[in-house]
Structure formats: C-alpha cells, structure tokens
Amino acid sequence: MELGMMNRTWFANEELQDKLSGYIIVFGYSCKSLLRGKSLTEEGEDGTALVKRRLISQKELDLMHNTPCWQPHFCLDMIREIIVQLHTIPGGKGLRIDDSNKVHGQLFRCLDNTLKDLNTLIGNCVRVRASGLPASYDAITMTSCIAFFMIASVVWSMAIGWMTPIIVFLASMIIMFLIVMGSKLVDPFGLDKVDIPMEDFCATIEAQVHAIDERSKSIITAVSSGTQQRNNGAIPFRRKSSATFHIPKLA
C-alpha cells in the first residue's frame, strides 16, 4: 500500500504509474503462488485473469514463467525498472518534484527501503514454504496412537469392563481428529476450508491499490482547484487560528 501511495504522489507519468500499480498487485498474487509452490501460469492460479484485467501483458507473463527465478523477484525487478524509467524521462517530466531538489534523494531512499522490505517478505515466504513436517510424521504418529490404545484397552478393561470399547473409540477419534487437523494446518496455503483465504487477501490488496489510484486523482484535482480559487480570491486565506479545545496550564 505504501509503495502504491508513493507511486501516485511522487511520479507524473500516468502510463508508467498504471504499470507500476499493476505490478504491485501482481506481486501479491505471485507471493500466493510461491507459497503454494506453483507458477502464476499454472491451472488454478491467477495469471490468465491478471492478463484479462490488463495488470500484466501476456508477453510479460510468459517471460516471468520462463525466467529461472522466484516470480515475486521478477515483479520487484520490473518495479525497479519502471522507477528507473520514470527518473530518466527527459526534462524530469516523470517526477512531480524537480530532480535537482535536495529532497529527491530522500524520496528515492524511501522507495528503495520499501522494495527491500518486499524482498525480505519473499525470503519469509520461501522459509515458510520450506519448513514443514517430515514425510513420515503422520505414519509415526498414527502408529504410536494405535499402539497406545491397543495396550491401554487391555489395562482399562480390568477396571471399566464392557465400557472399554466405547471409551477407546471416543478417545481415539478425538486424538485422530487432532492429528489430521494439525497436519492440514502445517500447509495452510491450499484450497481447503481450513486454509488461509489468500485469494481474499490478494483481492483486498488489488481493491486498495485501485482505490489509491482513484483517490490520488481526486486529491490532485481538489488541491489544484482549491489553490486556483485561493489565487483568484474566491477563498480567503486563514490569517490566524484559535484553539477549539482547552489547553491546561502546567503548574
């Protein structure tokens, strides 16, 4: 979100701004695919839908798929290239702030720091994806559980008699349910009902980026209109202000 706001606040080329906003959205979807161990072009992922929504071209999607790298890194490289293109437009027309201004270096540093944070998130996604339970975890746990209840049923039968099968059945079902649920939650990025709704997260990010784009246009229009009215004398400048709340005196 922060990168989207900086995009609309500091840059002035609408075509490249739209392209940058598109890759911010694609970055979220590519992280979702990375967590699932898939590519955006695979069935069930959002590559084709992103092309239809004109957030990315088919040529760029194919290049992303054929490039031997994690796809979120491809998105970051494209974002960096777009920022470079905005800075190299002749006459500084890609920026709303003169590139000779002292604040220009600080703004570029803010952009670079934000991209570094996104790059760190990619590493976090890879680490979460790679860290899981051993393949034999379920088999060992189930075997131990069955062996325990078989031995326990012999011991319990001397104390509770005919109630033993009922107690063992209920207790084993509860334990088995917890084991299966734990195994499902180890990989919560799939399409099961207990998994994290990543599609909703990505859709929310996309909606918020579009909202930032629309809001920035309205804000720029409102500020420009207000400045013009003030210059024409339609709206008087506020000469002084009075506090609308009580400020206590400190002893």
C-alpha positions as CSV (number, residue, x, y, z in Angstrom):
1,M,0.0,0.0,0.0
2,E,2.8,2.4,0.9
3,L,4.5,1.8,-2.5
4,G,1.2,2.5,-4.3
5,M,0.8,5.8,-2.4
6,M,4.3,6.8,-3.2
7,N,3.8,5.9,-6.8
8,R,0.8,8.2,-7.2
9,T,2.3,11.0,-5.0
10,W,5.8,11.4,-6.5
11,F,5.6,10.4,-10.1
12,A,3.9,12.2,-13.0
13,N,3.8,9.8,-16.0
14,E,0.3,8.2,-15.9
15,E,1.2,5.3,-18.2
16,L,4.2,4.2,-16.1
17,Q,2.2,4.8,-12.9
18,D,-0.5,2.5,-14.1
19,K,2.1,-0.1,-15.0
20,L,3.7,0.2,-11.6
21,S,0.4,-0.1,-9.8
22,G,-0.3,-3.3,-11.9
23,Y,3.0,-4.9,-10.8
24,I,2.3,-4.0,-7.1
25,I,-0.9,-6.1,-7.5
26,V,0.8,-8.9,-9.4
27,F,3.5,-9.1,-6.7
28,G,0.8,-10.1,-4.1
29,Y,-0.6,-12.8,-6.5
30,S,2.9,-14.1,-7.2
31,C,3.6,-14.5,-3.5
32,K,0.5,-16.5,-3.2
33,S,1.6,-18.8,-6.0
34,L,5.1,-19.1,-4.4
35,L,3.6,-20.2,-1.1
36,R,1.7,-22.9,-2.9
37,G,4.8,-24.0,-4.8
38,K,3.2,-23.1,-8.2
39,S,3.6,-20.6,-11.1
40,L,1.1,-17.9,-11.9
41,T,0.6,-19.6,-15.3
42,E,-0.5,-22.9,-13.8
43,E,-4.1,-24.0,-13.6
44,G,-5.9,-22.7,-10.6
45,E,-3.6,-19.6,-10.3
46,D,-4.4,-16.1,-11.5
47,G,-2.0,-15.4,-14.4
48,T,-4.6,-15.5,-17.1
49,A,-7.1,-13.4,-15.0
50,L,-4.4,-10.8,-14.4
51,V,-3.8,-10.6,-18.2
52,K,-7.5,-10.1,-18.8
53,R,-7.6,-7.3,-16.2
54,R,-4.7,-5.7,-18.0
55,L,-2.5,-5.7,-14.9
56,I,0.2,-7.5,-16.9
57,S,0.7,-8.4,-20.6
58,Q,0.8,-12.0,-21.9
59,K,4.3,-11.4,-23.1
60,E,5.4,-10.3,-19.6
61,L,3.6,-13.3,-18.0
62,D,5.4,-15.7,-20.3
63,L,8.7,-14.0,-19.6
64,M,8.0,-14.3,-15.9
65,H,7.2,-18.0,-16.3
66,N,10.3,-18.8,-18.4
67,T,12.7,-16.8,-16.2
68,P,14.6,-19.1,-13.7
69,C,13.8,-17.1,-10.6
70,W,11.1,-16.8,-8.0
71,Q,8.3,-14.8,-9.6
72,P,7.9,-12.2,-6.8
73,H,11.6,-11.3,-7.5
74,F,10.7,-10.8,-11.2
75,C,7.9,-8.4,-10.1
76,L,10.4,-6.4,-7.9
77,D,12.8,-6.2,-10.9
78,M,10.1,-4.8,-13.1
79,I,9.1,-2.3,-10.4
80,R,12.7,-1.1,-10.1
81,E,12.9,-0.8,-13.9
82,I,9.7,1.2,-14.1
83,I,11.1,3.6,-11.3
84,V,14.3,4.0,-13.3
85,Q,12.3,4.8,-16.4
86,L,10.3,7.4,-14.5
87,H,13.6,9.0,-13.3
88,T,15.1,9.1,-16.8
89,I,12.3,10.7,-18.7
90,P,13.9,13.8,-20.3
91,G,13.3,17.1,-18.6
92,G,12.3,15.4,-15.3
93,K,8.7,15.0,-16.7
94,G,8.4,11.7,-15.0
95,L,8.6,13.3,-11.5
96,R,6.4,15.7,-9.7
97,I,9.4,17.0,-7.8
98,D,12.4,18.6,-9.6
99,D,15.2,16.0,-9.6
100,S,17.6,18.8,-8.6
101,N,15.7,19.3,-5.3
102,K,17.5,18.2,-2.2
103,V,14.5,16.1,-1.1
104,H,14.8,14.0,-4.2
105,G,17.5,11.7,-2.8
106,Q,15.4,11.1,0.4
107,L,12.4,10.1,-1.7
108,F,14.4,7.7,-3.7
109,R,15.8,6.2,-0.5
110,C,12.2,5.7,0.8
111,L,11.3,3.8,-2.4
112,D,14.5,1.6,-2.1
113,N,13.7,0.8,1.5
114,T,10.2,-0.2,0.7
115,L,11.5,-2.5,-2.1
116,K,14.0,-4.0,0.4
117,D,11.1,-4.8,2.8
118,L,9.2,-6.5,0.0
119,N,12.3,-8.5,-0.9
120,T,12.6,-9.6,2.8
121,L,8.9,-10.8,2.6
122,I,9.9,-13.1,-0.3
123,G,12.5,-14.7,1.8
124,N,9.9,-15.2,4.6
125,C,7.6,-16.8,2.1
126,V,10.3,-19.2,1.0
127,R,11.2,-20.1,4.5
128,V,7.6,-20.8,5.5
129,R,7.1,-22.9,2.4
130,A,10.3,-24.9,3.0
131,S,9.7,-25.5,6.7
132,G,7.3,-28.4,7.2
133,L,6.9,-31.7,9.0
134,P,8.8,-34.8,7.9
135,A,7.0,-37.0,5.3
136,S,6.8,-39.9,7.9
137,Y,5.2,-37.7,10.6
138,D,1.6,-38.8,10.1
139,A,2.6,-42.5,9.8
140,I,4.7,-42.5,13.0
141,T,2.0,-40.5,14.9
142,M,-0.8,-42.8,13.8
143,T,1.1,-45.9,14.6
144,S,2.0,-44.7,18.1
145,C,-1.6,-43.7,18.7
146,I,-2.9,-47.1,17.6
147,A,-0.3,-49.0,19.7
148,F,-1.2,-46.9,22.7
149,F,-4.9,-47.5,22.6
150,M,-4.4,-51.3,21.9
151,I,-2.3,-51.6,25.1
152,A,-4.5,-49.2,27.0
153,S,-7.7,-51.1,26.2
154,V,-6.2,-54.3,27.8
155,V,-5.4,-52.3,31.0
156,W,-8.6,-50.4,31.1
157,S,-10.8,-53.5,30.5
158,M,-9.9,-54.7,34.0
159,A,-11.3,-51.5,35.6
160,I,-14.2,-50.4,33.4
161,G,-15.2,-53.7,31.7
162,W,-17.6,-53.5,28.8
163,M,-17.3,-49.7,28.7
164,T,-13.7,-50.1,27.4
165,P,-14.6,-50.2,23.6
166,I,-16.7,-47.1,23.9
167,I,-14.1,-45.1,25.8
168,V,-11.3,-46.3,23.5
169,F,-13.4,-45.4,20.4
170,L,-14.3,-41.9,21.5
171,A,-10.8,-41.1,22.8
172,S,-9.1,-42.4,19.6
173,M,-11.4,-40.4,17.4
174,I,-10.6,-37.2,19.2
175,I,-6.9,-37.9,19.0
176,M,-7.0,-38.8,15.3
177,F,-9.0,-35.7,14.5
178,L,-6.4,-33.5,16.2
179,I,-3.6,-35.2,14.3
180,V,-5.3,-34.8,11.0
181,M,-6.2,-31.2,11.7
182,G,-2.6,-30.5,12.7
183,S,-1.3,-32.0,9.5
184,K,-3.6,-29.8,7.5
185,L,-2.6,-26.7,9.3
186,V,1.1,-27.3,8.6
187,D,0.4,-26.3,5.0
188,P,-2.3,-23.7,5.3
189,F,-1.9,-22.2,1.8
190,G,-4.0,-24.6,-0.2
191,L,-7.7,-24.6,-1.1
192,D,-9.2,-26.5,1.9
193,K,-11.7,-24.8,4.0
194,V,-9.3,-24.6,7.0
195,D,-6.6,-22.9,4.9
196,I,-5.8,-19.2,4.8
197,P,-8.1,-17.3,2.3
198,M,-5.2,-15.9,0.3
199,E,-7.4,-15.2,-2.6
200,D,-9.3,-12.7,-0.4
201,F,-6.1,-11.1,0.8
202,C,-4.9,-10.6,-2.8
203,A,-8.3,-9.3,-3.9
204,T,-8.2,-6.8,-1.0
205,I,-4.8,-5.6,-2.0
206,E,-5.9,-5.1,-5.6
207,A,-9.0,-3.2,-4.5
208,Q,-7.0,-1.0,-2.2
209,V,-4.4,-0.2,-4.9
210,H,-7.2,0.8,-7.3
211,A,-8.7,2.9,-4.5
212,I,-5.3,4.7,-4.0
213,D,-5.2,5.4,-7.8
214,E,-8.7,6.9,-7.9
215,R,-8.2,8.8,-4.6
216,S,-4.9,10.3,-5.8
217,K,-6.6,11.7,-8.9
218,S,-9.4,13.3,-6.8
219,I,-6.9,14.7,-4.3
220,I,-4.8,16.3,-7.0
221,T,-7.8,17.8,-8.7
222,A,-9.2,19.1,-5.4
223,V,-5.9,20.6,-4.3
224,S,-5.3,22.2,-7.7
225,S,-8.8,23.6,-7.7
226,G,-8.5,25.0,-4.2
227,T,-5.2,26.6,-4.9
228,Q,-6.6,28.3,-8.0
229,Q,-9.7,29.6,-6.2
230,R,-7.4,31.0,-3.4
231,N,-5.3,32.7,-6.0
232,N,-8.4,34.2,-7.5
233,G,-9.6,35.4,-4.1
234,A,-12.6,33.2,-4.0
235,I,-11.5,31.6,-0.8
236,P,-9.7,33.8,1.7
237,F,-6.5,32.6,3.4
238,R,-6.8,31.9,7.1
239,R,-4.8,34.6,8.8
240,K,-5.0,33.2,12.3
241,S,-6.4,30.2,14.1
242,S,-7.9,29.8,17.5
243,A,-7.7,26.6,19.5
244,T,-11.0,24.8,19.8
245,F,-10.0,22.9,22.9
246,H,-8.9,23.9,26.3
247,I,-5.1,23.8,26.9
248,P,-4.4,23.3,30.6
249,K,-1.7,25.4,32.3
250,L,1.1,23.4,33.7
251,A,1.9,24.1,37.4
